[in-house]
Amino acid sequence: MKPIIILTALACSSVLGQTVYQVPAGSQDNQIVLTLANESPNAALEGIAVRPMNVLKAVSIISANPVLKSIPAKGENEVSFRFNVSREARINAQDTLRFLVSDKSGGTWSKSIIVSYTPPATFALDQNFPNPFNPSTSIYYQIPSPSHVSIRVYDLLGRDVRTVVDEEKAPGLYEARFTATNIASGTYYCRMEAKAGNGNAFTQVRNMLVIK
């Protein structure tokens, strides 16, 4: 008899209904654990291999193709996959991960998992990259709820050098480019302020180093 493949866990997720699982956009080292159950009352399954069937733009598998030597009759075993979700994953969009299971005898089975990409849970201003830089760098930040976002660059004396972002933003992960045109070498401060519609406020500052 064929094995039944049961999804038992999807790390960093919660269930929507029975088949859709939430994973945050931009998240790293998520884990999928699949349980393989052999229904045969007397025959073991040998040489079990599990591999992804499709490639998704927003998902990169970082450990894959696990192989099990065998699953005894009426027994179970687990295989796990780890994956990253791109920062560019579209919030609330869904994708389907498909896995192919095969055994030594040539039998094949498949399993599909639907994932939904969720907004980040918190505000954050990440360190710009590259840093030091000349002439341009990327400023990465994230918004958990609709907010007015301001990102400004200041010099060591606190003078406003440039406004990088000043607008309403939907929940998500963002990248803003900053080019140090007509700016001298030295240390600068990148300050992010966000005000959400629910009254929550956020402020964070990062150091930036321009080298010319």
PyMOL CGO cylinders between C-alpha atoms (Angstrom):
from pymol import cmd
from pymol.cgo import CYLINDER

trace = [
    CYLINDER, 0.00, 0.00, 0.00, 1.15, 3.53, -0.69, 0.3, 1, 1, 1, 1, 1, 1,
    CYLINDER, 1.15, 3.53, -0.69, 2.42, 5.77, 2.11, 0.3, 1, 1, 1, 1, 1, 1,
    CYLINDER, 2.42, 5.77, 2.11, 0.44, 8.79, 3.15, 0.3, 1, 1, 1, 1, 1, 1,
    CYLINDER, 0.44, 8.79, 3.15, 2.44, 12.02, 3.46, 0.3, 1, 1, 1, 1, 1, 1,
    CYLINDER, 2.44, 12.02, 3.46, 1.24, 14.28, 6.25, 0.3, 1, 1, 1, 1, 1, 1,
    CYLINDER, 1.24, 14.28, 6.25, 2.42, 17.82, 6.88, 0.3, 1, 1, 1, 1, 1, 1,
    CYLINDER, 2.42, 17.82, 6.88, 3.11, 17.97, 10.60, 0.3, 1, 1, 1, 1, 1, 1,
    CYLINDER, 3.11, 17.97, 10.60, 4.83, 21.33, 11.06, 0.3, 1, 1, 1, 1, 1, 1,
    CYLINDER, 4.83, 21.33, 11.06, 5.79, 24.47, 9.27, 0.3, 1, 1, 1, 1, 1, 1,
    CYLINDER, 5.79, 24.47, 9.27, 8.02, 26.61, 11.48, 0.3, 1, 1, 1, 1, 1, 1,
    CYLINDER, 8.02, 26.61, 11.48, 7.27, 30.34, 11.85, 0.3, 1, 1, 1, 1, 1, 1,
    CYLINDER, 7.27, 30.34, 11.85, 3.72, 29.83, 10.64, 0.3, 1, 1, 1, 1, 1, 1,
    CYLINDER, 3.72, 29.83, 10.64, 0.13, 29.52, 11.70, 0.3, 1, 1, 1, 1, 1, 1,
    CYLINDER, 0.13, 29.52, 11.70, -2.65, 27.64, 9.99, 0.3, 1, 1, 1, 1, 1, 1,
    CYLINDER, -2.65, 27.64, 9.99, -5.30, 29.39, 7.92, 0.3, 1, 1, 1, 1, 1, 1,
    CYLINDER, -5.30, 29.39, 7.92, -8.02, 26.79, 7.54, 0.3, 1, 1, 1, 1, 1, 1,
    CYLINDER, -8.02, 26.79, 7.54, -6.39, 23.42, 7.00, 0.3, 1, 1, 1, 1, 1, 1,
    CYLINDER, -6.39, 23.42, 7.00, -4.01, 23.83, 4.09, 0.3, 1, 1, 1, 1, 1, 1,
    CYLINDER, -4.01, 23.83, 4.09, -2.62, 27.39, 3.96, 0.3, 1, 1, 1, 1, 1, 1,
    CYLINDER, -2.62, 27.39, 3.96, 0.36, 28.33, 6.14, 0.3, 1, 1, 1, 1, 1, 1,
    CYLINDER, 0.36, 28.33, 6.14, 1.72, 31.78, 6.89, 0.3, 1, 1, 1, 1, 1, 1,
    CYLINDER, 1.72, 31.78, 6.89, 5.40, 32.66, 6.55, 0.3, 1, 1, 1, 1, 1, 1,
    CYLINDER, 5.40, 32.66, 6.55, 6.77, 36.20, 6.92, 0.3, 1, 1, 1, 1, 1, 1,
    CYLINDER, 6.77, 36.20, 6.92, 8.20, 37.87, 3.83, 0.3, 1, 1, 1, 1, 1, 1,
    CYLINDER, 8.20, 37.87, 3.83, 11.95, 38.23, 4.19, 0.3, 1, 1, 1, 1, 1, 1,
    CYLINDER, 11.95, 38.23, 4.19, 12.16, 35.46, 6.81, 0.3, 1, 1, 1, 1, 1, 1,
    CYLINDER, 12.16, 35.46, 6.81, 15.17, 33.16, 6.99, 0.3, 1, 1, 1, 1, 1, 1,
    CYLINDER, 15.17, 33.16, 6.99, 15.67, 29.50, 7.90, 0.3, 1, 1, 1, 1, 1, 1,
    CYLINDER, 15.67, 29.50, 7.90, 12.00, 28.45, 7.94, 0.3, 1, 1, 1, 1, 1, 1,
    CYLINDER, 12.00, 28.45, 7.94, 11.45, 24.72, 8.33, 0.3, 1, 1, 1, 1, 1, 1,
    CYLINDER, 11.45, 24.72, 8.33, 9.06, 22.26, 6.73, 0.3, 1, 1, 1, 1, 1, 1,
    CYLINDER, 9.06, 22.26, 6.73, 8.71, 18.86, 8.39, 0.3, 1, 1, 1, 1, 1, 1,
    CYLINDER, 8.71, 18.86, 8.39, 6.96, 16.10, 6.47, 0.3, 1, 1, 1, 1, 1, 1,
    CYLINDER, 6.96, 16.10, 6.47, 5.91, 12.83, 8.08, 0.3, 1, 1, 1, 1, 1, 1,
    CYLINDER, 5.91, 12.83, 8.08, 5.85, 9.79, 5.79, 0.3, 1, 1, 1, 1, 1, 1,
    CYLINDER, 5.85, 9.79, 5.79, 3.62, 6.97, 6.99, 0.3, 1, 1, 1, 1, 1, 1,
    CYLINDER, 3.62, 6.97, 6.99, 3.87, 3.48, 5.46, 0.3, 1, 1, 1, 1, 1, 1,
    CYLINDER, 3.87, 3.48, 5.46, 0.40, 1.87, 5.51, 0.3, 1, 1, 1, 1, 1, 1,
    CYLINDER, 0.40, 1.87, 5.51, 1.58, -1.53, 4.38, 0.3, 1, 1, 1, 1, 1, 1,
    CYLINDER, 1.58, -1.53, 4.38, 1.01, -4.16, 7.11, 0.3, 1, 1, 1, 1, 1, 1,
    CYLINDER, 1.01, -4.16, 7.11, 4.08, -6.24, 6.20, 0.3, 1, 1, 1, 1, 1, 1,
    CYLINDER, 4.08, -6.24, 6.20, 6.32, -4.55, 3.60, 0.3, 1, 1, 1, 1, 1, 1,
    CYLINDER, 6.32, -4.55, 3.60, 8.97, -1.93, 4.32, 0.3, 1, 1, 1, 1, 1, 1,
    CYLINDER, 8.97, -1.93, 4.32, 9.57, 0.94, 1.91, 0.3, 1, 1, 1, 1, 1, 1,
    CYLINDER, 9.57, 0.94, 1.91, 13.21, 1.21, 0.85, 0.3, 1, 1, 1, 1, 1, 1,
    CYLINDER, 13.21, 1.21, 0.85, 15.28, 4.11, -0.48, 0.3, 1, 1, 1, 1, 1, 1,
    CYLINDER, 15.28, 4.11, -0.48, 12.77, 6.91, 0.07, 0.3, 1, 1, 1, 1, 1, 1,
    CYLINDER, 12.77, 6.91, 0.07, 13.74, 10.23, -1.56, 0.3, 1, 1, 1, 1, 1, 1,
    CYLINDER, 13.74, 10.23, -1.56, 11.87, 13.53, -1.18, 0.3, 1, 1, 1, 1, 1, 1,
    CYLINDER, 11.87, 13.53, -1.18, 12.63, 16.53, -3.38, 0.3, 1, 1, 1, 1, 1, 1,
    CYLINDER, 12.63, 16.53, -3.38, 10.97, 19.82, -4.37, 0.3, 1, 1, 1, 1, 1, 1,
    CYLINDER, 10.97, 19.82, -4.37, 9.12, 19.64, -7.69, 0.3, 1, 1, 1, 1, 1, 1,
    CYLINDER, 9.12, 19.64, -7.69, 8.86, 23.36, -8.48, 0.3, 1, 1, 1, 1, 1, 1,
    CYLINDER, 8.86, 23.36, -8.48, 10.95, 26.51, -8.21, 0.3, 1, 1, 1, 1, 1, 1,
    CYLINDER, 10.95, 26.51, -8.21, 9.32, 29.59, -6.69, 0.3, 1, 1, 1, 1, 1, 1,
    CYLINDER, 9.32, 29.59, -6.69, 10.59, 33.12, -7.18, 0.3, 1, 1, 1, 1, 1, 1,
    CYLINDER, 10.59, 33.12, -7.18, 9.93, 34.04, -3.55, 0.3, 1, 1, 1, 1, 1, 1,
    CYLINDER, 9.93, 34.04, -3.55, 11.22, 30.83, -1.92, 0.3, 1, 1, 1, 1, 1, 1,
    CYLINDER, 11.22, 30.83, -1.92, 14.74, 29.43, -1.92, 0.3, 1, 1, 1, 1, 1, 1,
    CYLINDER, 14.74, 29.43, -1.92, 15.29, 25.95, -0.50, 0.3, 1, 1, 1, 1, 1, 1,
    CYLINDER, 15.29, 25.95, -0.50, 18.56, 25.92, 1.45, 0.3, 1, 1, 1, 1, 1, 1,
    CYLINDER, 18.56, 25.92, 1.45, 18.57, 22.22, 2.37, 0.3, 1, 1, 1, 1, 1, 1,
    CYLINDER, 18.57, 22.22, 2.37, 16.87, 19.68, 0.17, 0.3, 1, 1, 1, 1, 1, 1,
    CYLINDER, 16.87, 19.68, 0.17, 16.71, 16.15, -1.26, 0.3, 1, 1, 1, 1, 1, 1,
    CYLINDER, 16.71, 16.15, -1.26, 16.66, 14.20, 2.01, 0.3, 1, 1, 1, 1, 1, 1,
    CYLINDER, 16.66, 14.20, 2.01, 16.84, 10.41, 1.63, 0.3, 1, 1, 1, 1, 1, 1,
    CYLINDER, 16.84, 10.41, 1.63, 15.54, 7.81, 4.06, 0.3, 1, 1, 1, 1, 1, 1,
    CYLINDER, 15.54, 7.81, 4.06, 16.97, 4.29, 4.03, 0.3, 1, 1, 1, 1, 1, 1,
    CYLINDER, 16.97, 4.29, 4.03, 13.65, 2.72, 4.85, 0.3, 1, 1, 1, 1, 1, 1,
    CYLINDER, 13.65, 2.72, 4.85, 10.26, 3.03, 6.53, 0.3, 1, 1, 1, 1, 1, 1,
    CYLINDER, 10.26, 3.03, 6.53, 9.10, -0.18, 8.24, 0.3, 1, 1, 1, 1, 1, 1,
    CYLINDER, 9.10, -0.18, 8.24, 5.64, -1.61, 7.74, 0.3, 1, 1, 1, 1, 1, 1,
    CYLINDER, 5.64, -1.61, 7.74, 3.08, 0.47, 9.63, 0.3, 1, 1, 1, 1, 1, 1,
    CYLINDER, 3.08, 0.47, 9.63, 5.94, 2.82, 10.53, 0.3, 1, 1, 1, 1, 1, 1,
    CYLINDER, 5.94, 2.82, 10.53, 6.59, 6.54, 10.14, 0.3, 1, 1, 1, 1, 1, 1,
    CYLINDER, 6.59, 6.54, 10.14, 9.61, 8.72, 9.51, 0.3, 1, 1, 1, 1, 1, 1,
    CYLINDER, 9.61, 8.72, 9.51, 10.25, 12.43, 9.03, 0.3, 1, 1, 1, 1, 1, 1,
    CYLINDER, 10.25, 12.43, 9.03, 12.12, 14.53, 6.50, 0.3, 1, 1, 1, 1, 1, 1,
    CYLINDER, 12.12, 14.53, 6.50, 12.74, 18.26, 6.81, 0.3, 1, 1, 1, 1, 1, 1,
    CYLINDER, 12.74, 18.26, 6.81, 13.51, 21.12, 4.47, 0.3, 1, 1, 1, 1, 1, 1,
    CYLINDER, 13.51, 21.12, 4.47, 14.77, 24.59, 5.31, 0.3, 1, 1, 1, 1, 1, 1,
    CYLINDER, 14.77, 24.59, 5.31, 13.96, 27.60, 3.18, 0.3, 1, 1, 1, 1, 1, 1,
    CYLINDER, 13.96, 27.60, 3.18, 14.26, 31.37, 2.99, 0.3, 1, 1, 1, 1, 1, 1,
    CYLINDER, 14.26, 31.37, 2.99, 11.58, 33.78, 1.81, 0.3, 1, 1, 1, 1, 1, 1,
    CYLINDER, 11.58, 33.78, 1.81, 12.64, 36.72, -0.33, 0.3, 1, 1, 1, 1, 1, 1,
    CYLINDER, 12.64, 36.72, -0.33, 12.16, 40.31, 0.80, 0.3, 1, 1, 1, 1, 1, 1,
    CYLINDER, 12.16, 40.31, 0.80, 10.41, 40.82, -2.54, 0.3, 1, 1, 1, 1, 1, 1,
    CYLINDER, 10.41, 40.82, -2.54, 7.66, 38.31, -1.72, 0.3, 1, 1, 1, 1, 1, 1,
    CYLINDER, 7.66, 38.31, -1.72, 4.32, 40.03, -2.29, 0.3, 1, 1, 1, 1, 1, 1,
    CYLINDER, 4.32, 40.03, -2.29, 2.43, 40.51, 0.98, 0.3, 1, 1, 1, 1, 1, 1,
    CYLINDER, 2.43, 40.51, 0.98, -0.68, 38.28, 1.26, 0.3, 1, 1, 1, 1, 1, 1,
    CYLINDER, -0.68, 38.28, 1.26, 0.16, 36.51, -2.01, 0.3, 1, 1, 1, 1, 1, 1,
    CYLINDER, 0.16, 36.51, -2.01, 0.10, 32.70, -2.04, 0.3, 1, 1, 1, 1, 1, 1,
    CYLINDER, 0.10, 32.70, -2.04, 2.39, 30.11, -3.58, 0.3, 1, 1, 1, 1, 1, 1,
    CYLINDER, 2.39, 30.11, -3.58, 2.27, 26.33, -3.71, 0.3, 1, 1, 1, 1, 1, 1,
    CYLINDER, 2.27, 26.33, -3.71, 5.28, 24.21, -2.76, 0.3, 1, 1, 1, 1, 1, 1,
    CYLINDER, 5.28, 24.21, -2.76, 5.19, 20.77, -4.35, 0.3, 1, 1, 1, 1, 1, 1,
    CYLINDER, 5.19, 20.77, -4.35, 7.23, 17.78, -3.25, 0.3, 1, 1, 1, 1, 1, 1,
    CYLINDER, 7.23, 17.78, -3.25, 7.83, 14.49, -5.03, 0.3, 1, 1, 1, 1, 1, 1,
    CYLINDER, 7.83, 14.49, -5.03, 8.36, 11.30, -3.03, 0.3, 1, 1, 1, 1, 1, 1,
    CYLINDER, 8.36, 11.30, -3.03, 9.83, 8.20, -4.64, 0.3, 1, 1, 1, 1, 1, 1,
    CYLINDER, 9.83, 8.20, -4.64, 11.04, 4.84, -3.39, 0.3, 1, 1, 1, 1, 1, 1,
    CYLINDER, 11.04, 4.84, -3.39, 13.50, 2.21, -4.57, 0.3, 1, 1, 1, 1, 1, 1,
    CYLINDER, 13.50, 2.21, -4.57, 10.78, 0.24, -6.38, 0.3, 1, 1, 1, 1, 1, 1,
    CYLINDER, 10.78, 0.24, -6.38, 9.86, 3.22, -8.58, 0.3, 1, 1, 1, 1, 1, 1,
    CYLINDER, 9.86, 3.22, -8.58, 6.71, 4.23, -6.74, 0.3, 1, 1, 1, 1, 1, 1,
    CYLINDER, 6.71, 4.23, -6.74, 6.01, 7.97, -6.64, 0.3, 1, 1, 1, 1, 1, 1,
    CYLINDER, 6.01, 7.97, -6.64, 3.75, 10.21, -4.59, 0.3, 1, 1, 1, 1, 1, 1,
    CYLINDER, 3.75, 10.21, -4.59, 3.34, 13.98, -4.27, 0.3, 1, 1, 1, 1, 1, 1,
    CYLINDER, 3.34, 13.98, -4.27, 2.50, 16.54, -1.60, 0.3, 1, 1, 1, 1, 1, 1,
    CYLINDER, 2.50, 16.54, -1.60, 1.49, 20.19, -2.03, 0.3, 1, 1, 1, 1, 1, 1,
    CYLINDER, 1.49, 20.19, -2.03, 1.75, 22.92, 0.60, 0.3, 1, 1, 1, 1, 1, 1,
    CYLINDER, 1.75, 22.92, 0.60, 0.21, 26.37, 0.16, 0.3, 1, 1, 1, 1, 1, 1,
    CYLINDER, 0.21, 26.37, 0.16, 2.07, 29.25, 1.82, 0.3, 1, 1, 1, 1, 1, 1,
    CYLINDER, 2.07, 29.25, 1.82, 0.91, 32.84, 2.29, 0.3, 1, 1, 1, 1, 1, 1,
    CYLINDER, 0.91, 32.84, 2.29, 3.43, 35.66, 2.72, 0.3, 1, 1, 1, 1, 1, 1,
    CYLINDER, 3.43, 35.66, 2.72, 2.68, 37.87, 5.71, 0.3, 1, 1, 1, 1, 1, 1,
    CYLINDER, 2.68, 37.87, 5.71, 3.92, 41.35, 6.66, 0.3, 1, 1, 1, 1, 1, 1,
    CYLINDER, 3.92, 41.35, 6.66, 6.78, 41.69, 9.15, 0.3, 1, 1, 1, 1, 1, 1,
    CYLINDER, 6.78, 41.69, 9.15, 5.75, 41.67, 12.80, 0.3, 1, 1, 1, 1, 1, 1,
    CYLINDER, 5.75, 41.67, 12.80, 7.70, 44.79, 13.83, 0.3, 1, 1, 1, 1, 1, 1,
    CYLINDER, 7.70, 44.79, 13.83, 9.15, 48.04, 12.55, 0.3, 1, 1, 1, 1, 1, 1,
    CYLINDER, 9.15, 48.04, 12.55, 12.86, 47.94, 11.78, 0.3, 1, 1, 1, 1, 1, 1,
    CYLINDER, 12.86, 47.94, 11.78, 15.58, 49.94, 10.09, 0.3, 1, 1, 1, 1, 1, 1,
    CYLINDER, 15.58, 49.94, 10.09, 18.36, 47.62, 9.00, 0.3, 1, 1, 1, 1, 1, 1,
    CYLINDER, 18.36, 47.62, 9.00, 21.96, 48.61, 8.48, 0.3, 1, 1, 1, 1, 1, 1,
    CYLINDER, 21.96, 48.61, 8.48, 22.49, 50.07, 5.04, 0.3, 1, 1, 1, 1, 1, 1,
    CYLINDER, 22.49, 50.07, 5.04, 24.55, 48.07, 2.54, 0.3, 1, 1, 1, 1, 1, 1,
    CYLINDER, 24.55, 48.07, 2.54, 27.22, 48.56, 1.46, 0.3, 1, 1, 1, 1, 1, 1,
    CYLINDER, 27.22, 48.56, 1.46, 28.65, 50.48, 4.37, 0.3, 1, 1, 1, 1, 1, 1,
    CYLINDER, 28.65, 50.48, 4.37, 31.09, 52.24, 4.01, 0.3, 1, 1, 1, 1, 1, 1,
    CYLINDER, 31.09, 52.24, 4.01, 29.95, 53.27, 0.53, 0.3, 1, 1, 1, 1, 1, 1,
    CYLINDER, 29.95, 53.27, 0.53, 30.74, 55.45, -2.45, 0.3, 1, 1, 1, 1, 1, 1,
    CYLINDER, 30.74, 55.45, -2.45, 28.66, 56.77, -4.03, 0.3, 1, 1, 1, 1, 1, 1,
    CYLINDER, 28.66, 56.77, -4.03, 25.43, 54.80, -3.37, 0.3, 1, 1, 1, 1, 1, 1,
    CYLINDER, 25.43, 54.80, -3.37, 23.99, 52.49, -0.74, 0.3, 1, 1, 1, 1, 1, 1,
    CYLINDER, 23.99, 52.49, -0.74, 20.70, 50.70, -0.05, 0.3, 1, 1, 1, 1, 1, 1,
    CYLINDER, 20.70, 50.70, -0.05, 18.65, 51.42, 3.06, 0.3, 1, 1, 1, 1, 1, 1,
    CYLINDER, 18.65, 51.42, 3.06, 16.44, 48.50, 4.12, 0.3, 1, 1, 1, 1, 1, 1,
    CYLINDER, 16.44, 48.50, 4.12, 13.43, 48.89, 6.39, 0.3, 1, 1, 1, 1, 1, 1,
    CYLINDER, 13.43, 48.89, 6.39, 10.17, 47.14, 7.25, 0.3, 1, 1, 1, 1, 1, 1,
    CYLINDER, 10.17, 47.14, 7.25, 6.64, 48.22, 8.16, 0.3, 1, 1, 1, 1, 1, 1,
    CYLINDER, 6.64, 48.22, 8.16, 4.13, 45.95, 9.98, 0.3, 1, 1, 1, 1, 1, 1,
    CYLINDER, 4.13, 45.95, 9.98, 1.07, 48.19, 9.47, 0.3, 1, 1, 1, 1, 1, 1,
    CYLINDER, 1.07, 48.19, 9.47, 0.06, 51.17, 7.28, 0.3, 1, 1, 1, 1, 1, 1,
    CYLINDER, 0.06, 51.17, 7.28, 2.26, 54.07, 8.38, 0.3, 1, 1, 1, 1, 1, 1,
    CYLINDER, 2.26, 54.07, 8.38, 3.72, 57.39, 7.43, 0.3, 1, 1, 1, 1, 1, 1,
    CYLINDER, 3.72, 57.39, 7.43, 7.44, 56.81, 7.07, 0.3, 1, 1, 1, 1, 1, 1,
    CYLINDER, 7.44, 56.81, 7.07, 10.20, 59.40, 7.15, 0.3, 1, 1, 1, 1, 1, 1,
    CYLINDER, 10.20, 59.40, 7.15, 13.86, 58.52, 6.53, 0.3, 1, 1, 1, 1, 1, 1,
    CYLINDER, 13.86, 58.52, 6.53, 16.36, 61.37, 6.69, 0.3, 1, 1, 1, 1, 1, 1,
    CYLINDER, 16.36, 61.37, 6.69, 20.14, 61.60, 6.65, 0.3, 1, 1, 1, 1, 1, 1,
    CYLINDER, 20.14, 61.60, 6.65, 21.89, 63.96, 9.08, 0.3, 1, 1, 1, 1, 1, 1,
    CYLINDER, 21.89, 63.96, 9.08, 25.52, 64.98, 9.54, 0.3, 1, 1, 1, 1, 1, 1,
    CYLINDER, 25.52, 64.98, 9.54, 27.45, 64.81, 12.82, 0.3, 1, 1, 1, 1, 1, 1,
    CYLINDER, 27.45, 64.81, 12.82, 26.21, 68.28, 13.78, 0.3, 1, 1, 1, 1, 1, 1,
    CYLINDER, 26.21, 68.28, 13.78, 22.60, 67.21, 13.39, 0.3, 1, 1, 1, 1, 1, 1,
    CYLINDER, 22.60, 67.21, 13.39, 22.01, 69.15, 10.18, 0.3, 1, 1, 1, 1, 1, 1,
    CYLINDER, 22.01, 69.15, 10.18, 19.46, 67.69, 7.79, 0.3, 1, 1, 1, 1, 1, 1,
    CYLINDER, 19.46, 67.69, 7.79, 21.41, 66.53, 4.73, 0.3, 1, 1, 1, 1, 1, 1,
    CYLINDER, 21.41, 66.53, 4.73, 18.74, 64.81, 2.68, 0.3, 1, 1, 1, 1, 1, 1,
    CYLINDER, 18.74, 64.81, 2.68, 15.25, 63.33, 2.85, 0.3, 1, 1, 1, 1, 1, 1,
    CYLINDER, 15.25, 63.33, 2.85, 15.25, 59.79, 1.45, 0.3, 1, 1, 1, 1, 1, 1,
    CYLINDER, 15.25, 59.79, 1.45, 11.63, 58.77, 2.19, 0.3, 1, 1, 1, 1, 1, 1,
    CYLINDER, 11.63, 58.77, 2.19, 8.64, 60.84, 3.29, 0.3, 1, 1, 1, 1, 1, 1,
    CYLINDER, 8.64, 60.84, 3.29, 5.36, 59.12, 2.44, 0.3, 1, 1, 1, 1, 1, 1,
    CYLINDER, 5.36, 59.12, 2.44, 2.64, 56.70, 3.44, 0.3, 1, 1, 1, 1, 1, 1,
    CYLINDER, 2.64, 56.70, 3.44, 3.67, 53.06, 3.20, 0.3, 1, 1, 1, 1, 1, 1,
    CYLINDER, 3.67, 53.06, 3.20, 1.69, 49.82, 3.20, 0.3, 1, 1, 1, 1, 1, 1,
    CYLINDER, 1.69, 49.82, 3.20, 2.92, 46.89, 5.35, 0.3, 1, 1, 1, 1, 1, 1,
    CYLINDER, 2.92, 46.89, 5.35, 5.97, 45.25, 3.81, 0.3, 1, 1, 1, 1, 1, 1,
    CYLINDER, 5.97, 45.25, 3.81, 9.74, 45.25, 3.38, 0.3, 1, 1, 1, 1, 1, 1,
    CYLINDER, 9.74, 45.25, 3.38, 11.36, 48.09, 1.48, 0.3, 1, 1, 1, 1, 1, 1,
    CYLINDER, 11.36, 48.09, 1.48, 14.63, 49.24, -0.03, 0.3, 1, 1, 1, 1, 1, 1,
    CYLINDER, 14.63, 49.24, -0.03, 15.51, 52.90, -0.58, 0.3, 1, 1, 1, 1, 1, 1,
    CYLINDER, 15.51, 52.90, -0.58, 18.60, 54.07, -2.48, 0.3, 1, 1, 1, 1, 1, 1,
    CYLINDER, 18.60, 54.07, -2.48, 20.75, 56.87, -1.14, 0.3, 1, 1, 1, 1, 1, 1,
    CYLINDER, 20.75, 56.87, -1.14, 23.44, 58.48, -3.29, 0.3, 1, 1, 1, 1, 1, 1,
    CYLINDER, 23.44, 58.48, -3.29, 26.02, 60.72, -1.61, 0.3, 1, 1, 1, 1, 1, 1,
    CYLINDER, 26.02, 60.72, -1.61, 26.05, 63.36, -4.34, 0.3, 1, 1, 1, 1, 1, 1,
    CYLINDER, 26.05, 63.36, -4.34, 27.77, 66.59, -3.20, 0.3, 1, 1, 1, 1, 1, 1,
    CYLINDER, 27.77, 66.59, -3.20, 28.35, 65.10, 0.24, 0.3, 1, 1, 1, 1, 1, 1,
    CYLINDER, 28.35, 65.10, 0.24, 31.79, 64.98, 1.82, 0.3, 1, 1, 1, 1, 1, 1,
    CYLINDER, 31.79, 64.98, 1.82, 33.41, 61.86, 3.23, 0.3, 1, 1, 1, 1, 1, 1,
    CYLINDER, 33.41, 61.86, 3.23, 32.55, 61.15, 6.84, 0.3, 1, 1, 1, 1, 1, 1,
    CYLINDER, 32.55, 61.15, 6.84, 30.03, 59.66, 9.24, 0.3, 1, 1, 1, 1, 1, 1,
    CYLINDER, 30.03, 59.66, 9.24, 26.31, 60.40, 8.85, 0.3, 1, 1, 1, 1, 1, 1,
    CYLINDER, 26.31, 60.40, 8.85, 23.18, 59.37, 10.68, 0.3, 1, 1, 1, 1, 1, 1,
    CYLINDER, 23.18, 59.37, 10.68, 20.24, 57.68, 8.97, 0.3, 1, 1, 1, 1, 1, 1,
    CYLINDER, 20.24, 57.68, 8.97, 17.09, 58.27, 11.03, 0.3, 1, 1, 1, 1, 1, 1,
    CYLINDER, 17.09, 58.27, 11.03, 13.78, 56.49, 10.43, 0.3, 1, 1, 1, 1, 1, 1,
    CYLINDER, 13.78, 56.49, 10.43, 10.52, 57.67, 11.99, 0.3, 1, 1, 1, 1, 1, 1,
    CYLINDER, 10.52, 57.67, 11.99, 7.22, 55.86, 11.45, 0.3, 1, 1, 1, 1, 1, 1,
    CYLINDER, 7.22, 55.86, 11.45, 3.74, 56.70, 12.69, 0.3, 1, 1, 1, 1, 1, 1,
    CYLINDER, 3.74, 56.70, 12.69, 1.05, 54.06, 12.28, 0.3, 1, 1, 1, 1, 1, 1,
    CYLINDER, 1.05, 54.06, 12.28, -2.66, 54.74, 12.02, 0.3, 1, 1, 1, 1, 1, 1,
    CYLINDER, -2.66, 54.74, 12.02, -3.21, 52.93, 15.32, 0.3, 1, 1, 1, 1, 1, 1,
    CYLINDER, -3.21, 52.93, 15.32, -1.02, 55.46, 17.12, 0.3, 1, 1, 1, 1, 1, 1,
    CYLINDER, -1.02, 55.46, 17.12, 2.13, 53.35, 17.35, 0.3, 1, 1, 1, 1, 1, 1,
    CYLINDER, 2.13, 53.35, 17.35, 5.34, 55.27, 16.72, 0.3, 1, 1, 1, 1, 1, 1,
    CYLINDER, 5.34, 55.27, 16.72, 8.82, 54.06, 15.89, 0.3, 1, 1, 1, 1, 1, 1,
    CYLINDER, 8.82, 54.06, 15.89, 12.24, 55.71, 15.68, 0.3, 1, 1, 1, 1, 1, 1,
    CYLINDER, 12.24, 55.71, 15.68, 15.61, 54.15, 14.89, 0.3, 1, 1, 1, 1, 1, 1,
    CYLINDER, 15.61, 54.15, 14.89, 19.00, 55.54, 13.87, 0.3, 1, 1, 1, 1, 1, 1,
    CYLINDER, 19.00, 55.54, 13.87, 21.87, 53.90, 11.99, 0.3, 1, 1, 1, 1, 1, 1,
    CYLINDER, 21.87, 53.90, 11.99, 25.37, 55.20, 11.30, 0.3, 1, 1, 1, 1, 1, 1,
    CYLINDER, 25.37, 55.20, 11.30, 26.47, 55.53, 7.67, 0.3, 1, 1, 1, 1, 1, 1,
    CYLINDER, 26.47, 55.53, 7.67, 30.02, 56.06, 6.45, 0.3, 1, 1, 1, 1, 1, 1,
    CYLINDER, 30.02, 56.06, 6.45, 30.81, 57.83, 3.17, 0.3, 1, 1, 1, 1, 1, 1,
    CYLINDER, 30.81, 57.83, 3.17, 34.32, 57.28, 1.81, 0.3, 1, 1, 1, 1, 1, 1,
    CYLINDER, 34.32, 57.28, 1.81, 35.46, 59.13, -1.30, 0.3, 1, 1, 1, 1, 1, 1,
]
cmd.load_cgo(trace, "trace")
